[in-house]
Amino acid sequence: MPNNSEANMHAADALTLLLHNQHALAAAIEEVTLWLSENGGGNVAANATAALNTLDTNAKGLTNSIMRLRQL
């Protein structure tokens, strides 16, 4: 069984991959939001912007967790 420090690093690595996926999803949603806002989908674009805000908030939380795990 890995020691606590090794387990923390594995958890941090896994969270880092999830964070990268989250950034990729945010970039894709941004592109769609831009297209929607330029093509008359104002309400949908507003909903997508709200989703982006949630992704951004959660990304900050993931980043903080990753940093704490790497310091242990």
N, CA, C and O atoms as CSV, one atom per row, in Angstrom:
chain,resi,resn,atom,element,x,y,z
A,1,MET,N,N,0.849,-1.180,0.000
A,1,MET,CA,C,0.000,0.000,0.000
A,1,MET,C,C,0.890,1.238,0.000
A,1,MET,O,O,1.845,1.312,0.774
A,2,PRO,N,N,0.586,2.221,-0.869
A,2,PRO,CA,C,1.439,3.410,-0.925
A,2,PRO,C,C,1.336,4.218,0.363
A,2,PRO,O,O,0.321,4.200,1.060
A,3,ASN,N,N,2.435,4.934,0.654
A,3,ASN,CA,C,2.377,5.793,1.836
A,3,ASN,C,C,1.483,7.002,1.543
A,3,ASN,O,O,1.090,7.233,0.400
A,4,ASN,N,N,1.178,7.744,2.561
A,4,ASN,CA,C,0.248,8.863,2.444
A,4,ASN,C,C,0.712,9.888,1.417
A,4,ASN,O,O,-0.094,10.398,0.638
A,5,SER,N,N,2.000,10.189,1.412
A,5,SER,CA,C,2.539,11.170,0.483
A,5,SER,C,C,2.383,10.696,-0.961
A,5,SER,O,O,2.023,11.478,-1.841
A,6,GLU,N,N,2.653,9.428,-1.197
A,6,GLU,CA,C,2.504,8.875,-2.546
A,6,GLU,C,C,1.039,8.883,-2.976
A,6,GLU,O,O,0.728,9.192,-4.126
A,7,ALA,N,N,0.152,8.547,-2.065
A,7,ALA,CA,C,-1.279,8.576,-2.365
A,7,ALA,C,C,-1.731,10.001,-2.678
A,7,ALA,O,O,-2.541,10.214,-3.580
A,8,ASN,N,N,-1.207,10.973,-1.935
A,8,ASN,CA,C,-1.544,12.375,-2.197
A,8,ASN,C,C,-1.098,12.797,-3.589
A,8,ASN,O,O,-1.819,13.511,-4.286
A,9,MET,N,N,0.084,12.358,-3.994
A,9,MET,CA,C,0.581,12.716,-5.325
A,9,MET,C,C,-0.272,12.091,-6.419
A,9,MET,O,O,-0.546,12.729,-7.435
A,10,HIS,N,N,-0.693,10.844,-6.216
A,10,HIS,CA,C,-1.562,10.194,-7.199
A,10,HIS,C,C,-2.908,10.918,-7.280
A,10,HIS,O,O,-3.448,11.111,-8.369
A,11,ALA,N,N,-3.437,11.312,-6.146
A,11,ALA,CA,C,-4.704,12.048,-6.134
A,11,ALA,C,C,-4.537,13.399,-6.822
A,11,ALA,O,O,-5.403,13.821,-7.589
A,12,ALA,N,N,-3.424,14.075,-6.548
A,12,ALA,CA,C,-3.159,15.371,-7.185
A,12,ALA,C,C,-3.015,15.205,-8.693
A,12,ALA,O,O,-3.505,16.039,-9.454
A,13,ASP,N,N,-2.351,14.141,-9.132
A,13,ASP,CA,C,-2.207,13.893,-10.572
A,13,ASP,C,C,-3.565,13.662,-11.225
A,13,ASP,O,O,-3.830,14.179,-12.310
A,14,ALA,N,N,-4.423,12.890,-10.570
A,14,ALA,CA,C,-5.755,12.625,-11.109
A,14,ALA,C,C,-6.580,13.910,-11.168
A,14,ALA,O,O,-7.266,14.164,-12.158
A,15,LEU,N,N,-6.513,14.718,-10.114
A,15,LEU,CA,C,-7.247,15.987,-10.109
A,15,LEU,C,C,-6.714,16.935,-11.182
A,15,LEU,O,O,-7.477,17.696,-11.776
A,16,THR,N,N,-5.409,16.888,-11.427
A,16,THR,CA,C,-4.826,17.729,-12.473
A,16,THR,C,C,-5.383,17.361,-13.837
A,16,THR,O,O,-5.685,18.243,-14.641
A,17,LEU,N,N,-5.524,16.062,-14.109
A,17,LEU,CA,C,-6.112,15.632,-15.375
A,17,LEU,C,C,-7.558,16.110,-15.498
A,17,LEU,O,O,-7.981,16.558,-16.563
A,18,LEU,N,N,-8.307,16.013,-14.408
A,18,LEU,CA,C,-9.687,16.506,-14.425
A,18,LEU,C,C,-9.725,18.012,-14.661
A,18,LEU,O,O,-10.594,18.509,-15.378
A,19,LEU,N,N,-8.797,18.727,-14.068
A,19,LEU,CA,C,-8.727,20.173,-14.259
A,19,LEU,C,C,-8.434,20.509,-15.716
A,19,LEU,O,O,-9.026,21.436,-16.269
A,20,HIS,N,N,-7.520,19.761,-16.343
A,20,HIS,CA,C,-7.224,19.987,-17.766
A,20,HIS,C,C,-8.466,19.733,-18.620
A,20,HIS,O,O,-8.744,20.480,-19.558
A,21,ASN,N,N,-9.213,18.674,-18.288
A,21,ASN,CA,C,-10.457,18.401,-19.009
A,21,ASN,C,C,-11.443,19.548,-18.818
A,21,ASN,O,O,-12.128,19.951,-19.758
A,22,GLN,N,N,-11.510,20.064,-17.609
A,22,GLN,CA,C,-12.424,21.159,-17.321
A,22,GLN,C,C,-12.061,22.395,-18.134
A,22,GLN,O,O,-12.946,23.083,-18.642
A,23,HIS,N,N,-10.772,22.683,-18.262
A,23,HIS,CA,C,-10.337,23.829,-19.077
A,23,HIS,C,C,-10.696,23.620,-20.546
A,23,HIS,O,O,-11.101,24.561,-21.228
A,24,ALA,N,N,-10.549,22.395,-21.029
A,24,ALA,CA,C,-10.890,22.106,-22.420
A,24,ALA,C,C,-12.392,22.285,-22.657
A,24,ALA,O,O,-12.802,22.859,-23.666
A,25,LEU,N,N,-13.199,21.796,-21.730
A,25,LEU,CA,C,-14.645,21.974,-21.848
A,25,LEU,C,C,-15.029,23.449,-21.810
A,25,LEU,O,O,-15.893,23.890,-22.568
A,26,ALA,N,N,-14.397,24.199,-20.938
A,26,ALA,CA,C,-14.683,25.631,-20.855
A,26,ALA,C,C,-14.348,26.334,-22.162
A,26,ALA,O,O,-15.099,27.200,-22.611
A,27,ALA,N,N,-13.231,25.970,-22.771
A,27,ALA,CA,C,-12.851,26.583,-24.051
A,27,ALA,C,C,-13.873,26.257,-25.134
A,27,ALA,O,O,-14.226,27.116,-25.941
A,28,ALA,N,N,-14.342,25.021,-25.148
A,28,ALA,CA,C,-15.343,24.630,-26.144
A,28,ALA,C,C,-16.655,25.377,-25.909
A,28,ALA,O,O,-17.280,25.847,-26.860
A,29,ILE,N,N,-17.069,25.488,-24.660
A,29,ILE,CA,C,-18.309,26.200,-24.340
A,29,ILE,C,C,-18.173,27.677,-24.698
A,29,ILE,O,O,-19.130,28.291,-25.169
A,30,GLU,N,N,-17.001,28.244,-24.480
A,30,GLU,CA,C,-16.774,29.645,-24.860
A,30,GLU,C,C,-16.964,29.845,-26.358
A,30,GLU,O,O,-17.594,30.814,-26.782
A,31,GLU,N,N,-16.422,28.929,-27.161
A,31,GLU,CA,C,-16.569,29.026,-28.614
A,31,GLU,C,C,-18.034,28.956,-29.025
A,31,GLU,O,O,-18.487,29.749,-29.850
A,32,VAL,N,N,-18.771,28.016,-28.458
A,32,VAL,CA,C,-20.195,27.871,-28.770
A,32,VAL,C,C,-20.969,29.096,-28.301
A,32,VAL,O,O,-21.869,29.569,-28.996
A,33,THR,N,N,-20.623,29.608,-27.127
A,33,THR,CA,C,-21.296,30.798,-26.591
A,33,THR,C,C,-21.091,31.990,-27.514
A,33,THR,O,O,-22.028,32.740,-27.787
A,34,LEU,N,N,-19.872,32.162,-27.990
A,34,LEU,CA,C,-19.585,33.261,-28.911
A,34,LEU,C,C,-20.418,33.121,-30.180
A,34,LEU,O,O,-21.014,34.092,-30.645
A,35,TRP,N,N,-20.459,31.922,-30.734
A,35,TRP,CA,C,-21.242,31.686,-31.941
A,35,TRP,C,C,-22.720,31.966,-31.691
A,35,TRP,O,O,-23.382,32.606,-32.508
A,36,LEU,N,N,-23.233,31.488,-30.566
A,36,LEU,CA,C,-24.645,31.706,-30.239
A,36,LEU,C,C,-24.970,33.189,-30.104
A,36,LEU,O,O,-25.981,33.661,-30.622
A,37,SER,N,N,-24.112,33.911,-29.409
A,37,SER,CA,C,-24.382,35.339,-29.194
A,37,SER,C,C,-24.327,36.113,-30.506
A,37,SER,O,O,-25.025,37.115,-30.661
A,38,GLU,N,N,-23.509,35.661,-31.450
A,38,GLU,CA,C,-23.403,36.325,-32.751
A,38,GLU,C,C,-24.527,35.919,-33.706
A,38,GLU,O,O,-24.743,36.577,-34.724
A,39,ASN,N,N,-25.241,34.839,-33.381
A,39,ASN,CA,C,-26.259,34.318,-34.293
A,39,ASN,C,C,-27.647,34.254,-33.662
A,39,ASN,O,O,-28.463,33.406,-34.024
A,40,GLY,N,N,-27.907,35.147,-32.728
A,40,GLY,CA,C,-29.251,35.299,-32.208
A,40,GLY,C,C,-29.663,34.345,-31.110
A,40,GLY,O,O,-30.852,34.263,-30.803
A,41,GLY,N,N,-28.758,33.633,-30.513
A,41,GLY,CA,C,-29.103,32.713,-29.433
A,41,GLY,C,C,-28.808,33.313,-28.079
A,41,GLY,O,O,-28.134,32.697,-27.253
A,42,GLY,N,N,-29.306,34.506,-27.846
A,42,GLY,CA,C,-28.972,35.251,-26.638
A,42,GLY,C,C,-29.270,34.525,-25.341
A,42,GLY,O,O,-28.437,34.507,-24.435
A,43,ASN,N,N,-30.464,33.917,-25.237
A,43,ASN,CA,C,-30.811,33.219,-23.992
A,43,ASN,C,C,-29.919,32.011,-23.761
A,43,ASN,O,O,-29.476,31.760,-22.641
A,44,VAL,N,N,-29.659,31.269,-24.823
A,44,VAL,CA,C,-28.804,30.088,-24.692
A,44,VAL,C,C,-27.383,30.519,-24.361
A,44,VAL,O,O,-26.706,29.877,-23.559
A,45,ALA,N,N,-26.934,31.603,-24.976
A,45,ALA,CA,C,-25.597,32.121,-24.693
A,45,ALA,C,C,-25.484,32.541,-23.234
A,45,ALA,O,O,-24.448,32.328,-22.604
A,46,ALA,N,N,-26.532,33.131,-22.699
A,46,ALA,CA,C,-26.516,33.540,-21.287
A,46,ALA,C,C,-26.421,32.314,-20.378
A,46,ALA,O,O,-25.698,32.335,-19.382
A,47,ASN,N,N,-27.140,31.259,-20.715
A,47,ASN,CA,C,-27.055,30.021,-19.932
A,47,ASN,C,C,-25.660,29.410,-20.020
A,47,ASN,O,O,-25.130,28.911,-19.027
A,48,ALA,N,N,-25.072,29.451,-21.208
A,48,ALA,CA,C,-23.721,28.915,-21.376
A,48,ALA,C,C,-22.717,29.733,-20.576
A,48,ALA,O,O,-21.767,29.179,-20.022
A,49,THR,N,N,-22.917,31.039,-20.511
A,49,THR,CA,C,-22.036,31.893,-19.720
A,49,THR,C,C,-22.142,31.548,-18.242
A,49,THR,O,O,-21.137,31.545,-17.531
A,50,ALA,N,N,-23.343,31.258,-17.781
A,50,ALA,CA,C,-23.517,30.839,-16.385
A,50,ALA,C,C,-22.773,29.535,-16.130
A,50,ALA,O,O,-22.159,29.366,-15.077
A,51,ALA,N,N,-22.825,28.614,-17.087
A,51,ALA,CA,C,-22.088,27.352,-16.948
A,51,ALA,C,C,-20.587,27.603,-16.903
A,51,ALA,O,O,-19.866,26.950,-16.148
A,52,LEU,N,N,-20.117,28.548,-17.710
A,52,LEU,CA,C,-18.690,28.895,-17.685
A,52,LEU,C,C,-18.285,29.446,-16.329
A,52,LEU,O,O,-17.199,29.144,-15.834
A,53,ASN,N,N,-19.146,30.249,-15.728
A,53,ASN,CA,C,-18.832,30.788,-14.398
A,53,ASN,C,C,-18.711,29.666,-13.376
A,53,ASN,O,O,-17.837,29.704,-12.509
A,54,THR,N,N,-19.583,28.668,-13.473
A,54,THR,CA,C,-19.507,27.523,-12.574
A,54,THR,C,C,-18.210,26.755,-12.797
A,54,THR,O,O,-17.539,26.377,-11.837
A,55,LEU,N,N,-17.855,26.522,-14.060
A,55,LEU,CA,C,-16.596,25.826,-14.363
A,55,LEU,C,C,-15.406,26.590,-13.790
A,55,LEU,O,O,-14.482,25.988,-13.245
A,56,ASP,N,N,-15.431,27.913,-13.915
A,56,ASP,CA,C,-14.330,28.733,-13.410
A,56,ASP,C,C,-14.219,28.637,-11.886
A,56,ASP,O,O,-13.124,28.490,-11.343
A,57,THR,N,N,-15.348,28.721,-11.216
A,57,THR,CA,C,-15.353,28.600,-9.752
A,57,THR,C,C,-14.815,27.240,-9.319
A,57,THR,O,O,-13.988,27.148,-8.412
A,58,ASN,N,N,-15.293,26.190,-9.976
A,58,ASN,CA,C,-14.854,24.841,-9.618
A,58,ASN,C,C,-13.383,24.616,-9.972
A,58,ASN,O,O,-12.689,23.880,-9.271
A,59,ALA,N,N,-12.903,25.231,-11.036
A,59,ALA,CA,C,-11.493,25.108,-11.405
A,59,ALA,C,C,-10.606,25.697,-10.317
A,59,ALA,O,O,-9.543,25.157,-10.012
A,60,LYS,N,N,-11.044,26.800,-9.739
A,60,LYS,CA,C,-10.275,27.414,-8.653
A,60,LYS,C,C,-10.221,26.477,-7.449
A,60,LYS,O,O,-9.178,26.340,-6.810
A,61,GLY,N,N,-11.344,25.834,-7.143
A,61,GLY,CA,C,-11.374,24.880,-6.037
A,61,GLY,C,C,-10.480,23.683,-6.294
A,61,GLY,O,O,-9.764,23.232,-5.400
A,62,LEU,N,N,-10.520,23.162,-7.528
A,62,LEU,CA,C,-9.647,22.040,-7.879
A,62,LEU,C,C,-8.182,22.429,-7.779
A,62,LEU,O,O,-7.364,21.665,-7.265
A,63,THR,N,N,-7.851,23.614,-8.268
A,63,THR,CA,C,-6.467,24.085,-8.206
A,63,THR,C,C,-5.993,24.178,-6.763
A,63,THR,O,O,-4.878,23.762,-6.447
A,64,ASN,N,N,-6.822,24.717,-5.897
A,64,ASN,CA,C,-6.449,24.815,-4.480
A,64,ASN,C,C,-6.246,23.439,-3.861
A,64,ASN,O,O,-5.302,23.236,-3.097
A,65,SER,N,N,-7.116,22.500,-4.181
A,65,SER,CA,C,-6.984,21.138,-3.655
A,65,SER,C,C,-5.706,20.471,-4.154
A,65,SER,O,O,-5.007,19.802,-3.392
A,66,ILE,N,N,-5.414,20.655,-5.420
A,66,ILE,CA,C,-4.192,20.079,-5.998
A,66,ILE,C,C,-2.964,20.633,-5.280
A,66,ILE,O,O,-2.053,19.885,-4.924
A,67,MET,N,N,-2.948,21.946,-5.071
A,67,MET,CA,C,-1.801,22.563,-4.403
A,67,MET,C,C,-1.643,22.036,-2.975
A,67,MET,O,O,-0.523,21.774,-2.537
A,68,ARG,N,N,-2.743,21.878,-2.252
A,68,ARG,CA,C,-2.660,21.358,-0.885
A,68,ARG,C,C,-2.146,19.921,-0.885
A,68,ARG,O,O,-1.308,19.567,-0.056
A,69,LEU,N,N,-2.632,19.102,-1.792
A,69,LEU,CA,C,-2.174,17.710,-1.851
A,69,LEU,C,C,-0.680,17.648,-2.180
A,69,LEU,O,O,0.039,16.822,-1.618
A,70,ARG,N,N,-0.220,18.484,-3.055
A,70,ARG,CA,C,1.201,18.452,-3.449
A,70,ARG,C,C,2.103,18.961,-2.334
A,70,ARG,O,O,3.291,18.638,-2.312
A,71,GLN,N,N,1.572,19.742,-1.416
A,71,GLN,CA,C,2.380,20.255,-0.301
A,71,GLN,C,C,2.469,19.281,0.863
A,71,GLN,O,O,3.339,19.421,1.722
A,72,LEU,N,N,1.581,18.297,0.900
A,72,LEU,CA,C,1.573,17.337,2.023
A,72,LEU,C,C,2.691,16.318,1.875
A,72,LEU,O,O,2.840,15.436,2.720
